[in-house]
Amino acid sequence: MWSLFRNSWNLFVRSFALLLASAVVLAVLYALLVTFLSRAMDHDVAKVAQSFGLPEERYEEYMRRMETGDGDATMEMMQEISLVAEQLEHMTEGERETYVLERARSMTDALSPYFLLFGVFSLILLFCGALVSLVVFAEDHGHVIDVLRRCGILFFPMLVVWLWAFARSFGWVVFLGFLPGLAILMPVLMLVSSVAAIVMGPLLVFAPVLLVQERLSPAGAVRESLRRSKGHWGRIVGPLLVLGVLMTLLHVLLSGGVSAVARFSEGGAFFLGGLVQQLTVFFCMAFLLVLLRSLPAEQRSR
């Protein structure tokens, strides 16, 4: 097994200059994204926290009136805040608990769009990192511009491969949970989807590699991944588990350095975190390529 890691490292180091240039670009985009979202979140959290228990719409109305020079707005807001404080003092324990829950829900509603945006754009950047590294490893390109041009051609086919593999493995189970009348079965469906992901996921993991390396269509890449991995589920899962553990340990070790940088520069910490993420993705893609090549010859031949 350790020969897989040695060969993956050699492949990774061989193309390190191109990989580093690509990682820097993606890390800058990640840092800009996180910086924008963190500032927007701080603004919304402060707005909710400073509303003094008033409904957010009511508080914003007072703030707009004060900004336009309405002298009565400040007095009216203070009177309304006093009423809220008096009501809070006379509330029962249950009413106070309900009030706190409503405030927490307001905070969650204000922040949830940012978490969704962060998740979506982080996935897009990781997807781009995986595509860039596969192009670098599987094709002979001497310049980062050539790599990016090739990635632009492969972007949508690779997206189709990911979505197709997701649907073929466990995505169909998740979609069932959103059908009318089946929401009550969501816990069971999630369990089924977990089992499907464990069984089918490793068999489809080579589809992105095959799309780039063999220049197959998205459907052909998925079919070929199933064919080549047939009968080798354990041979694939074992190394992937070891890879996952090692990458997790590496991130834990490097998180201390990222935290140290954050004391001096928040943006620098975001950039360093994004750089570590992308380089990790690059190595994982090199590992997948080497793992695919390690399958027995009879499974690799067409």
C-alpha positions in Angstrom: 0.0 0.0 0.0 2.8 2.4 0.9 4.1 2.2 -2.7 0.8 3.9 -3.7 1.7 6.9 -1.5 5.3 7.0 -2.7 4.2 7.0 -6.3 1.5 9.5 -5.6 4.1 11.8 -4.0 6.5 11.4 -6.9 3.7 12.4 -9.3 2.7 15.3 -7.1 6.3 16.6 -6.9 6.9 16.2 -10.6 4.3 18.8 -11.4 4.6 20.9 -8.3 5.3 24.2 -10.1 2.1 24.1 -12.1 0.1 22.8 -9.1 1.4 25.6 -6.9 0.5 28.3 -9.4 -3.0 26.9 -9.7 -3.4 26.5 -5.9 -2.4 30.1 -5.4 -5.1 31.4 -7.8 -7.8 29.2 -6.1 -6.6 30.1 -2.6 -6.9 33.8 -3.4 -10.4 33.3 -4.6 -11.2 31.3 -1.4 -9.7 34.1 0.8 -11.7 36.8 -1.0 -14.9 34.7 -0.6 -14.4 34.0 3.1 -13.4 37.6 3.8 -16.6 38.9 2.1 -18.8 36.4 3.9 -17.3 37.0 7.3 -17.7 40.7 7.1 -21.3 40.4 5.8 -22.1 37.9 8.7 -20.5 40.3 11.2 -22.8 43.1 10.0 -25.9 41.0 10.2 -25.0 39.5 13.6 -24.4 43.0 14.9 -27.7 44.2 13.4 -29.7 41.4 15.1 -27.8 41.8 18.4 -28.2 45.6 18.4 -32.0 45.5 17.8 -32.5 45.3 21.6 -35.3 42.8 21.3 -37.3 44.7 18.7 -38.5 43.0 15.5 -35.7 43.4 12.9 -38.0 45.2 10.5 -39.1 47.7 13.2 -35.5 48.3 14.3 -34.4 49.0 10.7 -37.3 51.4 10.3 -36.2 53.4 13.3 -32.6 53.4 12.0 -33.7 54.8 8.6 -35.7 57.5 10.3 -32.8 58.5 12.5 -30.5 58.6 9.4 -32.9 61.0 7.7 -32.8 63.3 10.8 -36.1 62.3 12.4 -35.6 63.5 16.0 -38.7 61.6 17.3 -37.4 58.2 16.0 -34.8 57.9 18.8 -37.4 58.7 21.6 -39.9 56.3 20.1 -37.4 53.5 19.8 -36.2 53.9 23.4 -39.8 53.8 24.6 -40.5 50.6 22.7 -37.3 49.1 24.0 -38.4 49.9 27.6 -41.7 48.2 26.9 -39.8 45.1 25.7 -37.6 45.1 28.8 -40.7 45.4 31.1 -42.4 42.5 29.3 -39.3 40.4 29.7 -39.2 41.1 33.4 -42.8 39.9 33.9 -42.4 36.8 31.7 -42.7 33.4 33.1 -39.7 31.0 32.8 -41.4 29.3 29.8 -42.2 32.6 28.1 -38.5 33.7 28.6 -37.3 30.4 27.0 -39.6 30.9 24.1 -38.4 34.5 23.7 -34.8 33.4 23.7 -35.5 30.7 21.1 -37.2 33.2 18.8 -34.1 35.5 19.1 -31.8 32.5 18.3 -34.0 31.6 15.3 -33.7 35.2 14.1 -30.0 34.9 14.3 -30.0 31.6 12.5 -32.3 33.0 9.7 -29.9 35.9 9.3 -26.8 33.6 9.0 -28.1 30.6 7.1 -27.8 32.2 3.6 -24.2 32.9 4.2 -23.5 29.3 5.3 -25.2 28.1 2.2 -23.2 30.4 -0.1 -20.0 29.3 1.7 -20.8 25.7 1.2 -21.7 26.1 -2.5 -18.7 28.2 -3.5 -16.3 26.0 -1.4 -17.5 23.0 -3.3 -17.0 24.8 -6.6 -13.4 25.7 -5.7 -12.7 22.2 -4.6 -14.2 20.9 -7.9 -12.0 23.3 -9.8 -9.0 22.1 -7.9 -9.7 18.5 -8.6 -10.2 19.3 -12.3 -7.0 21.3 -12.6 -4.9 18.6 -10.9 -6.3 15.8 -13.1 -5.5 17.8 -16.2 -1.9 18.5 -14.9 -1.3 14.8 -14.0 -3.0 13.1 -17.0 -2.0 15.5 -19.8 1.3 17.2 -20.8 0.9 20.9 -20.4 3.8 23.2 -19.8 2.0 26.4 -18.8 -0.8 27.2 -16.4 -2.7 29.1 -19.1 -2.8 25.9 -21.2 -4.1 24.0 -18.1 -6.8 26.6 -17.5 -7.9 26.5 -21.1 -8.2 22.7 -21.0 -10.1 22.9 -17.7 -12.6 25.3 -19.3 -13.3 22.7 -22.0 -13.7 19.9 -19.4 -15.6 21.9 -16.8 -19.2 20.9 -17.8 -18.3 17.3 -18.7 -16.7 16.9 -15.3 -19.7 18.4 -13.6 -21.9 15.9 -15.4 -19.6 13.1 -14.3 -19.9 14.2 -10.6 -23.6 14.6 -10.8 -24.0 11.3 -12.6 -21.8 9.4 -10.2 -23.8 11.0 -7.3 -27.1 9.9 -8.8 -25.8 6.4 -9.6 -24.4 5.8 -6.0 -26.8 7.3 -3.5 -28.3 10.5 -4.8 -31.5 8.8 -5.9 -32.3 7.8 -2.3 -31.9 11.4 -1.1 -34.2 12.7 -3.9 -36.9 10.2 -2.7 -37.0 12.0 0.6 -38.3 15.2 -1.0 -41.2 13.5 -2.7 -44.6 14.3 -1.1 -45.6 11.8 1.6 -42.1 10.3 1.9 -40.5 13.0 4.1 -41.5 10.9 7.2 -39.2 8.2 5.9 -36.2 10.5 5.7 -34.2 8.8 8.5 -34.6 5.4 6.8 -33.8 6.9 3.4 -30.7 8.5 4.8 -29.6 5.2 6.3 -30.1 3.5 2.9 -28.2 6.3 1.1 -25.3 5.8 3.5 -25.1 2.1 2.7 -25.4 2.9 -1.0 -22.6 5.4 -0.8 -20.4 2.9 1.0 -21.1 0.2 -1.5 -21.2 2.1 -4.8 -19.1 5.2 -4.0 -15.7 3.4 -4.3 -16.7 1.8 -7.6 -17.4 5.3 -9.1 -14.5 7.2 -7.7 -12.4 6.7 -10.8 -14.9 8.3 -13.2 -13.4 11.8 -13.1 -9.9 10.4 -13.7 -11.1 8.4 -16.7 -12.9 11.4 -18.2 -9.6 13.3 -18.4 -7.1 10.4 -18.9 -9.1 8.4 -21.4 -11.0 11.3 -22.9 -14.3 9.5 -22.4 -17.8 10.9 -22.4 -19.3 11.5 -19.0 -21.5 8.4 -19.3 -18.6 6.4 -20.7 -16.4 7.4 -17.8 -18.9 6.3 -15.2 -19.4 2.9 -17.0 -15.7 2.4 -17.3 -15.1 3.2 -13.6 -17.7 0.6 -12.7 -16.1 -2.0 -15.0 -12.5 -1.4 -13.8 -13.3 -1.4 -10.1 -15.6 -4.5 -10.4 -14.4 -7.1 -7.9 -11.9 -4.7 -6.2 -14.1 -2.9 -3.7 -11.8 -3.8 -0.8 -8.6 -3.0 -2.7 -10.0 0.5 -3.3 -11.6 1.2 0.0 -8.6 0.3 2.2 -6.1 2.8 0.6 -8.8 5.5 0.5 -9.5 5.1 4.2 -5.8 5.4 5.0 -5.6 8.4 2.7 -8.5 10.0 4.5 -7.0 9.4 8.0 -3.6 10.8 6.9 -5.1 13.9 5.3 -7.2 14.6 8.4 -4.1 14.3 10.6 -2.2 16.6 8.3 -5.0 19.2 8.4 -5.0 19.0 12.2 -1.2 19.6 12.4 -1.3 22.5 9.9 -4.3 24.2 11.6 -2.0 25.4 14.4 0.1 27.3 11.8 -3.1 28.8 10.2 -4.3 29.9 13.7 -0.9 31.6 14.3 -1.1 33.5 11.0 -4.7 34.6 11.9 -3.3 36.5 14.9 -1.5 38.9 12.5 -3.6 38.7 9.4 -7.1 37.3 9.0 -6.9 37.4 5.2 -3.5 35.7 5.3 -5.0 32.9 7.4 -7.9 32.5 4.9 -5.4 32.3 2.0 -3.2 29.8 3.8 -6.2 27.7 4.7 -7.3 27.7 1.0 -3.8 26.9 -0.2 -3.6 23.8 2.2 -7.1 22.7 1.0 -6.1 22.9 -2.7 -2.8 21.1 -2.3 -4.5 18.4 -0.3 -7.1 18.0 -3.2 -4.2 17.8 -5.7 -2.5 15.0 -3.8 -5.7 13.1 -3.5 -6.2 13.3 -7.2 -2.7 12.0 -7.8 -3.4 9.2 -5.4 -6.6 8.2 -7.3 -4.6 8.2 -10.6 -2.0 5.9 -9.1 -4.6 3.7 -7.4 -6.4 3.2 -10.8 -3.1 2.2 -12.4 -2.5 -0.3 -9.7 -5.5 -2.4 -10.5 -4.8 -5.8 -12.1 -4.1 -5.7 -15.8 -7.1 -7.8 -16.8 -9.4 -5.2 -15.1 -7.6 -2.3 -16.8 -7.7 -3.7 -20.3 -10.7 -3.0 -22.5 
